[in-house]
Amino acid sequence: MKKLLFGAFALSMLAACNAGEDHLLNQEQTDDLTSGSSVTQRVCPSEDIRKEALANNPDLMARFVDNESKTEKFIDDLKMGRVLADGTVEIPVVVNVLYRTAAENISDAQIASQIATLNNDFGGTNSDVNKIPSEFASVAAGDTKIKFRLDRVIRKSTTVRSWRTNDAMKKTSSKGQDAFKPANYFNIWVVGDMGGVLGYATFPESAGLWNDGVVIAGKYFGTTANAPYNLGRTATHEVGHYLNLRHIWGDGNCATDYVDDTPTQQDKNFGKPTYPQYDLCGGVNRSIQFMNYMDYVDDAAMYMFSAGQKSRMQAITNASGARSGLRIY
């Protein structure tokens, strides 16, 4: 329908172009007669010049129609809230569900709960945000300006009982599911079981490659009954990696995560640490940010990103970042 409408629109423009061409000829004749006269009112021939150019250049006309099509889509998207005026990036999400049993074929409600958790955690609207200690409140990210929109769910039955971290679930040839347009869509694979692994992710250097995305074991995806990893924070953590965040301890003793406002700490933390907790690094005893999503604590014990982490994520998703392809809305 749209192609037909645009075809009719193009024809109407050609007719207008011809009329404009006649107008230009008439204007040239008038100008000859009034040469040397003073200008008494503003005259702008830009649109007439454009019409003539469109009539004489089919390639230019094609570009015009394409531009108008894109403009129309932008306006429609703006009306529907897909274009966010505050600069927020809305990432389209594809959830690939690989299941062997009915229980592994997770429900739409469970998927929706995970998308909601991601939007709350990355938007700084999580219900436990008030637990951030005052010491770290000043460096809390708040709204990272990154949102997630479920684009589609792809379900596939498989005979695989348990998956490893070798990306087999990302290939149809190994009884998995190929990624859906990974350069422009954030792919999540939800699998039945990965042994002791909750999930894993690729980093931005893999942007657009066949294996790009995040893998989560189904029983830890979204809001589930599988405490202490039952609040969807496994995906929050892995999406952090996807958006260029390292583990907060830098994967080494007192190593760096390249973020200035996450205090250097000796190692990962587990369970539910009690605040404050101190680590000695470089001769300095620091209160550490174990409640950060990029540590290893239980879901209920993690509830913040830092402002520095927000900057890293925004850098990777901006127009010149490695994940700029996700900006399709």
Phi and psi restraints in degrees (value plus and minus 20) as a CYANA .aco file:
   2 LYS   PHI     -83.5   -43.5
   2 LYS   PSI     -59.4   -19.4
   3 LYS   PHI     -81.9   -41.9
   3 LYS   PSI     -60.1   -20.1
   4 LEU   PHI     -84.6   -44.6
   4 LEU   PSI     -62.9   -22.9
   5 LEU   PHI     -83.1   -43.1
   5 LEU   PSI     -61.9   -21.9
   6 PHE   PHI     -89.7   -49.7
   6 PHE   PSI     -52.8   -12.8
   7 GLY   PHI     -82.7   -42.7
   7 GLY   PSI     -66.1   -26.1
   8 ALA   PHI     -83.4   -43.4
   8 ALA   PSI     -58.7   -18.7
   9 PHE   PHI     -83.2   -43.2
   9 PHE   PSI     -62.0   -22.0
  10 ALA   PHI     -83.7   -43.7
  10 ALA   PSI     -60.8   -20.8
  11 LEU   PHI     -83.3   -43.3
  11 LEU   PSI     -61.1   -21.1
  12 SER   PHI     -85.1   -45.1
  12 SER   PSI     -53.9   -13.9
  13 MET   PHI     -88.2   -48.2
  13 MET   PSI     -57.8   -17.8
  14 LEU   PHI     -82.3   -42.3
  14 LEU   PSI     -61.7   -21.7
  15 ALA   PHI     -82.8   -42.8
  15 ALA   PSI     -61.9   -21.9
  16 ALA   PHI     -84.7   -44.7
  16 ALA   PSI     -56.1   -16.1
  17 CYS   PHI     -82.2   -42.2
  17 CYS   PSI     -64.4   -24.4
  18 ASN   PHI     -82.8   -42.8
  18 ASN   PSI     -62.1   -22.1
  19 ALA   PHI     -83.0   -43.0
  19 ALA   PSI     -59.5   -19.5
  20 GLY   PHI     -84.7   -44.7
  20 GLY   PSI     -55.9   -15.9
  21 GLU   PHI     -84.1   -44.1
  21 GLU   PSI     -62.3   -22.3
  22 ASP   PHI     -82.1   -42.1
  22 ASP   PSI     -59.8   -19.8
  23 HIS   PHI     -83.1   -43.1
  23 HIS   PSI     -60.3   -20.3
  24 LEU   PHI     -82.7   -42.7
  24 LEU   PSI     -61.3   -21.3
  25 LEU   PHI     -81.9   -41.9
  25 LEU   PSI     -63.9   -23.9
  26 ASN   PHI     -83.5   -43.5
  26 ASN   PSI     -58.6   -18.6
  27 GLN   PHI     -86.6   -46.6
  27 GLN   PSI     -58.5   -18.5
  28 GLU   PHI     -82.4   -42.4
  28 GLU   PSI     -61.5   -21.5
  29 GLN   PHI     -82.5   -42.5
  29 GLN   PSI     -62.3   -22.3
  30 THR   PHI     -84.5   -44.5
  30 THR   PSI     -62.2   -22.2
  31 ASP   PHI     -81.5   -41.5
  31 ASP   PSI     -57.1   -17.1
  32 ASP   PHI     -81.3   -41.3
  32 ASP   PSI     -59.2   -19.2
  33 LEU   PHI     -92.8   -52.8
  33 LEU   PSI     -47.7    -7.7
  34 THR   PHI    -130.3   -90.3
  34 THR   PSI      -1.3    38.7
  35 SER   PHI     -76.8   -36.8
  35 SER   PSI     113.6   153.6
  36 GLY   PHI      72.8   112.8
  36 GLY   PSI     -29.5    10.5
  37 SER   PHI     -96.2   -56.2
  37 SER   PSI     133.8   173.8
  38 SER   PHI     -95.5   -55.5
  38 SER   PSI     126.3   166.3
  39 VAL   PHI     -96.7   -56.7
  39 VAL   PSI     106.2   146.2
  40 THR   PHI    -126.9   -86.9
  40 THR   PSI     -33.2     6.8
  41 GLN   PHI    -175.9  -135.9
  41 GLN   PSI     136.0   176.0
  42 ARG   PHI     -87.5   -47.5
  42 ARG   PSI     115.0   155.0
  43 VAL   PHI    -151.3  -111.3
  43 VAL   PSI     107.1   147.1
  44 CYS   PHI    -141.0  -101.0
  44 CYS   PSI      93.0   133.0
  45 PRO   PHI    -109.5   -69.5
  45 PRO   PSI     -11.3    28.7
  46 SER   PHI     -74.8   -34.8
  46 SER   PSI     -67.9   -27.9
  47 GLU   PHI     -87.1   -47.1
  47 GLU   PSI     -56.9   -16.9
  48 ASP   PHI     -85.5   -45.5
  48 ASP   PSI     -61.8   -21.8
  49 ILE   PHI     -82.1   -42.1
  49 ILE   PSI     -60.7   -20.7
  50 ARG   PHI     -82.4   -42.4
  50 ARG   PSI     -65.6   -25.6
  51 LYS   PHI     -80.0   -40.0
  51 LYS   PSI     -61.4   -21.4
  52 GLU   PHI     -85.7   -45.7
  52 GLU   PSI     -61.8   -21.8
  53 ALA   PHI     -83.3   -43.3
  53 ALA   PSI     -61.5   -21.5
  54 LEU   PHI     -83.6   -43.6
  54 LEU   PSI     -58.0   -18.0
  55 ALA   PHI     -87.1   -47.1
  55 ALA   PSI     -49.0    -9.0
  56 ASN   PHI    -120.4   -80.4
  56 ASN   PSI     -23.8    16.2
  57 ASN   PHI    -157.7  -117.7
  57 ASN   PSI      77.0   117.0
  58 PRO   PHI     -77.6   -37.6
  58 PRO   PSI     -56.3   -16.3
  59 ASP   PHI     -84.1   -44.1
  59 ASP   PSI     -60.1   -20.1
  60 LEU   PHI     -85.2   -45.2
  60 LEU   PSI     -59.4   -19.4
  61 MET   PHI     -83.2   -43.2
  61 MET   PSI     -61.7   -21.7
  62 ALA   PHI     -81.6   -41.6
  62 ALA   PSI     -60.7   -20.7
  63 ARG   PHI     -85.3   -45.3
  63 ARG   PSI     -59.2   -19.2
  64 PHE   PHI     -79.9   -39.9
  64 PHE   PSI     -69.5   -29.5
  65 VAL   PHI     -81.7   -41.7
  65 VAL   PSI     -61.3   -21.3
  66 ASP   PHI     -83.1   -43.1
  66 ASP   PSI     -63.5   -23.5
  67 ASN   PHI     -83.0   -43.0
  67 ASN   PSI     -60.8   -20.8
  68 GLU   PHI     -87.0   -47.0
  68 GLU   PSI     -55.7   -15.7
  69 SER   PHI     -83.0   -43.0
  69 SER   PSI     -65.6   -25.6
  70 LYS   PHI     -87.4   -47.4
  70 LYS   PSI     -55.9   -15.9
  71 THR   PHI     -84.7   -44.7
  71 THR   PSI     -62.3   -22.3
  72 GLU   PHI     -82.0   -42.0
  72 GLU   PSI     -62.3   -22.3
  73 LYS   PHI     -84.3   -44.3
  73 LYS   PSI     -61.9   -21.9
  74 PHE   PHI     -80.3   -40.3
  74 PHE   PSI     -64.6   -24.6
  75 ILE   PHI     -83.8   -43.8
  75 ILE   PSI     -61.5   -21.5
  76 ASP   PHI     -83.4   -43.4
  76 ASP   PSI     -63.5   -23.5
  77 ASP   PHI     -83.5   -43.5
  77 ASP   PSI     -57.1   -17.1
  78 LEU   PHI     -83.0   -43.0
  78 LEU   PSI     -62.5   -22.5
  79 LYS   PHI     -84.7   -44.7
  79 LYS   PSI     -52.6   -12.6
  80 MET   PHI    -109.7   -69.7
  80 MET   PSI     -18.1    21.9
  81 GLY   PHI      61.4   101.4
  81 GLY   PSI      -6.1    33.9
  82 ARG   PHI    -103.3   -63.3
  82 ARG   PSI     -40.9    -0.9
  83 VAL   PHI    -126.2   -86.2
  83 VAL   PSI      98.9   138.9
  84 LEU   PHI    -123.5   -83.5
  84 LEU   PSI     100.0   140.0
  85 ALA   PHI     -85.4   -45.4
  85 ALA   PSI     -40.9    -0.9
  86 ASP   PHI    -107.5   -67.5
  86 ASP   PSI     -10.8    29.2
  87 GLY   PHI      68.1   108.1
  87 GLY   PSI     -14.0    26.0
  88 THR   PHI     -84.7   -44.7
  88 THR   PSI     119.4   159.4
  89 VAL   PHI    -113.4   -73.4
  89 VAL   PSI     105.5   145.5
  90 GLU   PHI    -127.2   -87.2
  90 GLU   PSI      88.1   128.1
  91 ILE   PHI    -108.8   -68.8
  91 ILE   PSI     105.2   145.2
  92 PRO   PHI     -97.3   -57.3
  92 PRO   PSI     109.9   149.9
  93 VAL   PHI    -132.3   -92.3
  93 VAL   PSI     114.0   154.0
  94 VAL   PHI    -135.2   -95.2
  94 VAL   PSI     101.9   141.9
  95 VAL   PHI    -123.5   -83.5
  95 VAL   PSI      95.9   135.9
  96 ASN   PHI    -118.6   -78.6
  96 ASN   PSI      88.7   128.7
  97 VAL   PHI    -116.9   -76.9
  97 VAL   PSI      97.5   137.5
  98 LEU   PHI    -128.4   -88.4
  98 LEU   PSI      99.1   139.1
  99 TYR   PHI    -153.5  -113.5
  99 TYR   PSI     125.2   165.2
 100 ARG   PHI    -126.4   -86.4
 100 ARG   PSI     -53.3   -13.3
 101 THR   PHI    -139.1   -99.1
 101 THR   PSI     147.2   187.2
 102 ALA   PHI     -81.2   -41.2
 102 ALA   PSI     -56.6   -16.6
 103 ALA   PHI     -84.9   -44.9
 103 ALA   PSI     -52.4   -12.4
 104 GLU   PHI     -96.8   -56.8
 104 GLU   PSI     -36.8     3.2
 105 ASN   PHI    -103.6   -63.6
 105 ASN   PSI      57.5    97.5
 106 ILE   PHI     -79.0   -39.0
 106 ILE   PSI     133.2   173.2
 107 SER   PHI     -97.4   -57.4
 107 SER   PSI     141.3   181.3
 108 ASP   PHI     -81.2   -41.2
 108 ASP   PSI     -54.5   -14.5
 109 ALA   PHI     -84.6   -44.6
 109 ALA   PSI     -58.9   -18.9
 110 GLN   PHI     -86.8   -46.8
 110 GLN   PSI     -59.3   -19.3
 111 ILE   PHI     -84.2   -44.2
 111 ILE   PSI     -64.2   -24.2
 112 ALA   PHI     -81.2   -41.2
 112 ALA   PSI     -56.5   -16.5
 113 SER   PHI     -85.3   -45.3
 113 SER   PSI     -53.3   -13.3
 114 GLN   PHI     -91.8   -51.8
 114 GLN   PSI     -62.6   -22.6
 115 ILE   PHI     -81.2   -41.2
 115 ILE   PSI     -60.8   -20.8
 116 ALA   PHI     -83.3   -43.3
 116 ALA   PSI     -61.6   -21.6
 117 THR   PHI     -83.0   -43.0
 117 THR   PSI     -64.3   -24.3
 118 LEU   PHI     -79.4   -39.4
 118 LEU   PSI     -64.9   -24.9
 119 ASN   PHI     -86.4   -46.4
 119 ASN   PSI     -56.0   -16.0
 120 ASN   PHI     -89.7   -49.7
 120 ASN   PSI     -66.1   -26.1
 121 ASP   PHI     -87.6   -47.6
 121 ASP   PSI     -62.8   -22.8
 122 PHE   PHI     -99.6   -59.6
 122 PHE   PSI     -39.2     0.8
 123 GLY   PHI    -111.9   -71.9
 123 GLY   PSI     -24.7    15.3
 124 GLY   PHI      50.2    90.2
 124 GLY   PSI       3.5    43.5
 125 THR   PHI    -132.1   -92.1
 125 THR   PSI      -4.5    35.5
 126 ASN   PHI     -81.2   -41.2
 126 ASN   PSI     124.9   164.9
 127 SER   PHI     -85.1   -45.1
 127 SER   PSI     -39.8     0.2
 128 ASP   PHI    -122.9   -82.9
 128 ASP   PSI      -4.2    35.8
 129 VAL   PHI     -82.6   -42.6
 129 VAL   PSI     -44.7    -4.7
 130 ASN   PHI     -91.0   -51.0
 130 ASN   PSI     -26.6    13.4
 131 LYS   PHI    -103.6   -63.6
 131 LYS   PSI     -29.4    10.6
 132 ILE   PHI     -81.3   -41.3
 132 ILE   PSI     104.5   144.5
 133 PRO   PHI     -80.7   -40.7
 133 PRO   PSI     127.6   167.6
 134 SER   PHI     -76.9   -36.9
 134 SER   PSI     -49.9    -9.9
 135 GLU   PHI     -78.4   -38.4
 135 GLU   PSI     -54.8   -14.8
 136 PHE   PHI    -126.3   -86.3
 136 PHE   PSI     -24.0    16.0
 137 ALA   PHI     -80.9   -40.9
 137 ALA   PSI     -54.2   -14.2
 138 SER   PHI     -91.3   -51.3
 138 SER   PSI     -38.3     1.7
 139 VAL   PHI    -132.7   -92.7
 139 VAL   PSI      -9.7    30.3
 140 ALA   PHI     -88.6   -48.6
 140 ALA   PSI     123.6   163.6
 141 ALA   PHI     -88.5   -48.5
 141 ALA   PSI     -53.0   -13.0
 142 GLY   PHI      44.6    84.6
 142 GLY   PSI    -153.6  -113.6
 143 ASP   PHI     -99.4   -59.4
 143 ASP   PSI      97.0   137.0
 144 THR   PHI     -97.9   -57.9
 144 THR   PSI     -26.3    13.7
 145 LYS   PHI      47.6    87.6
 145 LYS   PSI       5.8    45.8
 146 ILE   PHI    -142.6  -102.6
 146 ILE   PSI     103.1   143.1
 147 LYS   PHI    -141.6  -101.6
 147 LYS   PSI     144.5   184.5
 148 PHE   PHI    -148.9  -108.9
 148 PHE   PSI     113.8   153.8
 149 ARG   PHI    -146.7  -106.7
 149 ARG   PSI      99.9   139.9
 150 LEU   PHI     -87.1   -47.1
 150 LEU   PSI      98.6   138.6
 151 ASP   PHI    -113.1   -73.1
 151 ASP   PSI     -62.8   -22.8
 152 ARG   PHI    -185.3  -145.3
 152 ARG   PSI     137.7   177.7
 153 VAL   PHI    -139.0   -99.0
 153 VAL   PSI     106.6   146.6
 154 ILE   PHI    -131.9   -91.9
 154 ILE   PSI      98.5   138.5
 155 ARG   PHI    -127.7   -87.7
 155 ARG   PSI     118.3   158.3
 156 LYS   PHI    -165.5  -125.5
 156 LYS   PSI     109.5   149.5
 157 SER   PHI     -99.9   -59.9
 157 SER   PSI     119.2   159.2
 158 THR   PHI    -161.3  -121.3
 158 THR   PSI     138.9   178.9
 159 THR   PHI    -116.6   -76.6
 159 THR   PSI     -18.2    21.8
 160 VAL   PHI     -93.7   -53.7
 160 VAL   PSI     107.4   147.4
 161 ARG   PHI    -103.9   -63.9
 161 ARG   PSI     -58.0   -18.0
 162 SER   PHI    -166.3  -126.3
 162 SER   PSI     119.5   159.5
 163 TRP   PHI    -126.8   -86.8
 163 TRP   PSI     130.6   170.6
 164 ARG   PHI    -125.9   -85.9
 164 ARG   PSI    -197.4  -157.4
 165 THR   PHI    -114.9   -74.9
 165 THR   PSI      15.7    55.7
 166 ASN   PHI    -121.7   -81.7
 166 ASN   PSI      -8.1    31.9
 167 ASP   PHI      49.6    89.6
 167 ASP   PSI      -4.6    35.4
 168 ALA   PHI     -81.5   -41.5
 168 ALA   PSI     -52.5   -12.5
 169 MET   PHI     -86.9   -46.9
 169 MET   PSI     -31.3     8.7
 170 LYS   PHI    -116.6   -76.6
 170 LYS   PSI     -12.3    27.7
 171 LYS   PHI    -149.0  -109.0
 171 LYS   PSI     107.0   147.0
 172 THR   PHI     -80.4   -40.4
 172 THR   PSI     -53.3   -13.3
 173 SER   PHI     -86.0   -46.0
 173 SER   PSI     -38.8     1.2
 174 SER   PHI    -135.4   -95.4
 174 SER   PSI      13.7    53.7
 175 LYS   PHI      49.1    89.1
 175 LYS   PSI       1.8    41.8
 176 GLY   PHI    -126.1   -86.1
 176 GLY   PSI    -167.0  -127.0
 177 GLN   PHI    -160.3  -120.3
 177 GLN   PSI     104.6   144.6
 178 ASP   PHI     -81.0   -41.0
 178 ASP   PSI     126.7   166.7
 179 ALA   PHI     -83.2   -43.2
 179 ALA   PSI     126.6   166.6
 180 PHE   PHI    -113.9   -73.9
 180 PHE   PSI      89.3   129.3
 181 LYS   PHI      19.5    59.5
 181 LYS   PSI      45.3    85.3
 182 PRO   PHI     -83.5   -43.5
 182 PRO   PSI     -37.6     2.4
 183 ALA   PHI     -92.7   -52.7
 183 ALA   PSI     -44.7    -4.7
 184 ASN   PHI    -140.9  -100.9
 184 ASN   PSI     -30.5     9.5
 185 TYR   PHI    -150.4  -110.4
 185 TYR   PSI     120.4   160.4
 186 PHE   PHI    -104.1   -64.1
 186 PHE   PSI      91.3   131.3
 187 ASN   PHI    -112.7   -72.7
 187 ASN   PSI     110.5   150.5
 188 ILE   PHI    -138.4   -98.4
 188 ILE   PSI     110.7   150.7
 189 TRP   PHI    -124.9   -84.9
 189 TRP   PSI     103.0   143.0
 190 VAL   PHI    -126.0   -86.0
 190 VAL   PSI      98.5   138.5
 191 VAL   PHI    -138.8   -98.8
 191 VAL   PSI     143.7   183.7
 192 GLY   PHI     -87.2   -47.2
 192 GLY   PSI     -64.6   -24.6
 193 ASP   PHI    -179.7  -139.7
 193 ASP   PSI     121.5   161.5
 194 MET   PHI    -152.8  -112.8
 194 MET   PSI      12.6    52.6
 195 GLY   PHI      46.8    86.8
 195 GLY   PSI    -143.9  -103.9
 196 GLY   PHI    -109.1   -69.1
 196 GLY   PSI     -12.0    28.0
 197 VAL   PHI    -116.9   -76.9
 197 VAL   PSI     108.1   148.1
 198 LEU   PHI    -100.0   -60.0
 198 LEU   PSI     -60.2   -20.2
 199 GLY   PHI    -199.2  -159.2
 199 GLY   PSI     149.4   189.4
 200 TYR   PHI    -177.1  -137.1
 200 TYR   PSI     144.7   184.7
 201 ALA   PHI    -160.6  -120.6
 201 ALA   PSI     141.6   181.6
 202 THR   PHI    -117.1   -77.1
 202 THR   PSI     135.2   175.2
 203 PHE   PHI    -118.6   -78.6
 203 PHE   PSI     149.9   189.9
 204 PRO   PHI     -77.7   -37.7
 204 PRO   PSI     -42.3    -2.3
 205 GLU   PHI     -85.2   -45.2
 205 GLU   PSI     -34.1     5.9
 206 SER   PHI    -115.4   -75.4
 206 SER   PSI     -12.5    27.5
 207 ALA   PHI     -70.4   -30.4
 207 ALA   PSI     103.2   143.2
 208 GLY   PHI      64.1   104.1
 208 GLY   PSI     -26.5    13.5
 209 LEU   PHI     -96.2   -56.2
 209 LEU   PSI     146.3   186.3
 210 TRP   PHI     -81.3   -41.3
 210 TRP   PSI     -45.7    -5.7
 211 ASN   PHI    -125.2   -85.2
 211 ASN   PSI      -6.4    33.6
 212 ASP   PHI     -94.1   -54.1
 212 ASP   PSI     107.5   147.5
 213 GLY   PHI     127.4   167.4
 213 GLY   PSI    -182.5  -142.5
 214 VAL   PHI    -145.4  -105.4
 214 VAL   PSI     122.2   162.2
 215 VAL   PHI    -137.1   -97.1
 215 VAL   PSI     113.0   153.0
 216 ILE   PHI    -154.0  -114.0
 216 ILE   PSI     115.8   155.8
 217 ALA   PHI     -88.9   -48.9
 217 ALA   PSI     115.0   155.0
 218 GLY   PHI     -74.2   -34.2
 218 GLY   PSI     -56.6   -16.6
 219 LYS   PHI     -94.6   -54.6
 219 LYS   PSI     -25.6    14.4
 220 TYR   PHI    -135.7   -95.7
 220 TYR   PSI      -7.6    32.4
 221 PHE   PHI    -119.6   -79.6
 221 PHE   PSI      98.1   138.1
 222 GLY   PHI      58.4    98.4
 222 GLY   PSI    -184.5  -144.5
 223 THR   PHI    -102.7   -62.7
 223 THR   PSI      96.1   136.1
 224 THR   PHI    -153.5  -113.5
 224 THR   PSI    -195.6  -155.6
 225 ALA   PHI    -118.3   -78.3
 225 ALA   PSI     -10.5    29.5
 226 ASN   PHI    -114.2   -74.2
 226 ASN   PSI      46.2    86.2
 227 ALA   PHI     -83.9   -43.9
 227 ALA   PSI     128.2   168.2
 228 PRO   PHI    -113.4   -73.4
 228 PRO   PSI      -4.0    36.0
 229 TYR   PHI    -135.5   -95.5
 229 TYR   PSI      34.2    74.2
 230 ASN   PHI    -134.6   -94.6
 230 ASN   PSI     -11.3    28.7
 231 LEU   PHI    -133.0   -93.0
 231 LEU   PSI      -9.9    30.1
 232 GLY   PHI      61.2   101.2
 232 GLY   PSI     -10.1    29.9
 233 ARG   PHI     -98.9   -58.9
 233 ARG   PSI     -34.2     5.8
 234 THR   PHI     -81.3   -41.3
 234 THR   PSI     -65.2   -25.2
 235 ALA   PHI     -86.5   -46.5
 235 ALA   PSI     -59.3   -19.3
 236 THR   PHI     -77.0   -37.0
 236 THR   PSI     -65.5   -25.5
 237 HIS   PHI     -82.2   -42.2
 237 HIS   PSI     -68.4   -28.4
 238 GLU   PHI     -89.0   -49.0
 238 GLU   PSI     -55.2   -15.2
 239 VAL   PHI     -86.4   -46.4
 239 VAL   PSI     -51.9   -11.9
 240 GLY   PHI     -76.6   -36.6
 240 GLY   PSI     -64.1   -24.1
 241 HIS   PHI     -82.2   -42.2
 241 HIS   PSI     -65.8   -25.8
 242 TYR   PHI     -75.5   -35.5
 242 TYR   PSI     -51.4   -11.4
 243 LEU   PHI    -120.6   -80.6
 243 LEU   PSI       1.1    41.1
 244 ASN   PHI      64.8   104.8
 244 ASN   PSI       7.5    47.5
 245 LEU   PHI    -120.3   -80.3
 245 LEU   PSI     119.0   159.0
 246 ARG   PHI    -114.0   -74.0
 246 ARG   PSI     148.2   188.2
 247 HIS   PHI     -79.1   -39.1
 247 HIS   PSI     125.6   165.6
 248 ILE   PHI     -85.2   -45.2
 248 ILE   PSI     -44.4    -4.4
 249 TRP   PHI    -110.0   -70.0
 249 TRP   PSI     -16.7    23.3
 250 GLY   PHI      51.5    91.5
 250 GLY   PSI      -3.6    36.4
 251 ASP   PHI      35.4    75.4
 251 ASP   PSI      19.6    59.6
 252 GLY   PHI    -191.8  -151.8
 252 GLY   PSI     145.4   185.4
 253 ASN   PHI     -87.7   -47.7
 253 ASN   PSI      92.8   132.8
 254 CYS   PHI      36.7    76.7
 254 CYS   PSI      15.9    55.9
 255 ALA   PHI    -107.0   -67.0
 255 ALA   PSI     155.8   195.8
 256 THR   PHI    -121.8   -81.8
 256 THR   PSI     125.2   165.2
 257 ASP   PHI    -126.1   -86.1
 257 ASP   PSI      -9.2    30.8
 258 TYR   PHI      43.9    83.9
 258 TYR   PSI       5.9    45.9
 259 VAL   PHI    -146.3  -106.3
 259 VAL   PSI     105.3   145.3
 260 ASP   PHI     -93.5   -53.5
 260 ASP   PSI     -50.4   -10.4
 261 ASP   PHI    -117.2   -77.2
 261 ASP   PSI      -7.2    32.8
 262 THR   PHI    -127.7   -87.7
 262 THR   PSI      89.8   129.8
 263 PRO   PHI     -75.1   -35.1
 263 PRO   PSI     119.7   159.7
 264 THR   PHI     -80.5   -40.5
 264 THR   PSI     112.6   152.6
 265 GLN   PHI    -152.4  -112.4
 265 GLN   PSI     140.8   180.8
 266 GLN   PHI     -90.9   -50.9
 266 GLN   PSI     -58.9   -18.9
 267 ASP   PHI    -184.5  -144.5
 267 ASP   PSI    -197.8  -157.8
 268 LYS   PHI     -88.0   -48.0
 268 LYS   PSI     139.8   179.8
 269 ASN   PHI    -140.9  -100.9
 269 ASN   PSI     129.8   169.8
 270 PHE   PHI    -144.9  -104.9
 270 PHE   PSI     146.5   186.5
 271 GLY   PHI      47.9    87.9
 271 GLY   PSI    -157.8  -117.8
 272 LYS   PHI    -147.6  -107.6
 272 LYS   PSI      62.3   102.3
 273 PRO   PHI     -81.6   -41.6
 273 PRO   PSI     135.9   175.9
 274 THR   PHI    -118.7   -78.7
 274 THR   PSI     109.2   149.2
 275 TYR   PHI    -101.1   -61.1
 275 TYR   PSI     121.2   161.2
 276 PRO   PHI    -105.7   -65.7
 276 PRO   PSI     132.2   172.2
 277 GLN   PHI    -145.0  -105.0
 277 GLN   PSI     117.0   157.0
 278 TYR   PHI    -136.7   -96.7
 278 TYR   PSI     122.7   162.7
 279 ASP   PHI    -145.8  -105.8
 279 ASP   PSI     121.8   161.8
 280 LEU   PHI    -117.0   -77.0
 280 LEU   PSI      94.2   134.2
 281 CYS   PHI    -154.8  -114.8
 281 CYS   PSI     107.8   147.8
 282 GLY   PHI      40.1    80.1
 282 GLY   PSI      11.8    51.8
 283 GLY   PHI      60.1   100.1
 283 GLY   PSI     -16.9    23.1
 284 VAL   PHI    -134.7   -94.7
 284 VAL   PSI     109.2   149.2
 285 ASN   PHI    -110.5   -70.5
 285 ASN   PSI      91.3   131.3
 286 ARG   PHI    -134.9   -94.9
 286 ARG   PSI     124.1   164.1
 287 SER   PHI     -94.5   -54.5
 287 SER   PSI     105.0   145.0
 288 ILE   PHI    -119.9   -79.9
 288 ILE   PSI     138.7   178.7
 289 GLN   PHI    -118.5   -78.5
 289 GLN   PSI      39.7    79.7
 290 PHE   PHI     -84.8   -44.8
 290 PHE   PSI     -37.8     2.2
 291 MET   PHI    -101.9   -61.9
 291 MET   PSI     -14.8    25.2
 292 ASN   PHI     -91.6   -51.6
 292 ASN   PSI     123.6   163.6
 293 TYR   PHI     -79.9   -39.9
 293 TYR   PSI     -39.0     1.0
 294 MET   PHI    -116.7   -76.7
 294 MET   PSI      -5.6    34.4
 295 ASP   PHI    -117.1   -77.1
 295 ASP   PSI    -192.0  -152.0
 296 TYR   PHI    -130.2   -90.2
 296 TYR   PSI      -3.6    36.4
 297 VAL   PHI     -89.4   -49.4
 297 VAL   PSI     149.0   189.0
 298 ASP   PHI     -81.2   -41.2
 298 ASP   PSI     139.3   179.3
 299 ASP   PHI     -73.1   -33.1
 299 ASP   PSI     -63.0   -23.0
 300 ALA   PHI     -92.0   -52.0
 300 ALA   PSI     -31.3     8.7
 301 ALA   PHI    -122.7   -82.7
 301 ALA   PSI     -21.6    18.4
 302 MET   PHI    -136.0   -96.0
 302 MET   PSI     111.5   151.5
 303 TYR   PHI    -177.8  -137.8
 303 TYR   PSI       6.0    46.0
 304 MET   PHI    -175.8  -135.8
 304 MET   PSI     130.3   170.3
 305 PHE   PHI    -127.0   -87.0
 305 PHE   PSI     141.7   181.7
 306 SER   PHI    -120.7   -80.7
 306 SER   PSI     144.8   184.8
 307 ALA   PHI     -81.4   -41.4
 307 ALA   PSI     -56.7   -16.7
 308 GLY   PHI     -84.8   -44.8
 308 GLY   PSI     -58.6   -18.6
 309 GLN   PHI     -86.3   -46.3
 309 GLN   PSI     -58.9   -18.9
 310 LYS   PHI     -77.6   -37.6
 310 LYS   PSI     -64.1   -24.1
 311 SER   PHI     -81.5   -41.5
 311 SER   PSI     -60.1   -20.1
 312 ARG   PHI     -84.8   -44.8
 312 ARG   PSI     -61.2   -21.2
 313 MET   PHI     -88.6   -48.6
 313 MET   PSI     -59.4   -19.4
 314 GLN   PHI     -86.9   -46.9
 314 GLN   PSI     -56.3   -16.3
 315 ALA   PHI     -82.3   -42.3
 315 ALA   PSI     -56.0   -16.0
 316 ILE   PHI    -101.1   -61.1
 316 ILE   PSI     -39.0     1.0
 317 THR   PHI    -125.9   -85.9
 317 THR   PSI     -21.8    18.2
 318 ASN   PHI     -94.5   -54.5
 318 ASN   PSI     159.7   199.7
 319 ALA   PHI     -81.0   -41.0
 319 ALA   PSI     -43.9    -3.9
 320 SER   PHI    -128.6   -88.6
 320 SER   PSI     -15.1    24.9
 321 GLY   PHI    -102.0   -62.0
 321 GLY   PSI     146.4   186.4
 322 ALA   PHI     -82.9   -42.9
 322 ALA   PSI     -46.8    -6.8
 323 ARG   PHI    -125.9   -85.9
 323 ARG   PSI       6.8    46.8
 324 SER   PHI     -82.9   -42.9
 324 SER   PSI     -42.6    -2.6
 325 GLY   PHI     -83.3   -43.3
 325 GLY   PSI     -37.0     3.0
 326 LEU   PHI     -97.1   -57.1
 326 LEU   PSI     -29.5    10.5
 327 ARG   PHI    -102.2   -62.2
 327 ARG   PSI      47.2    87.2
 328 ILE   PHI    -119.5   -79.5
 328 ILE   PSI     -24.3    15.7
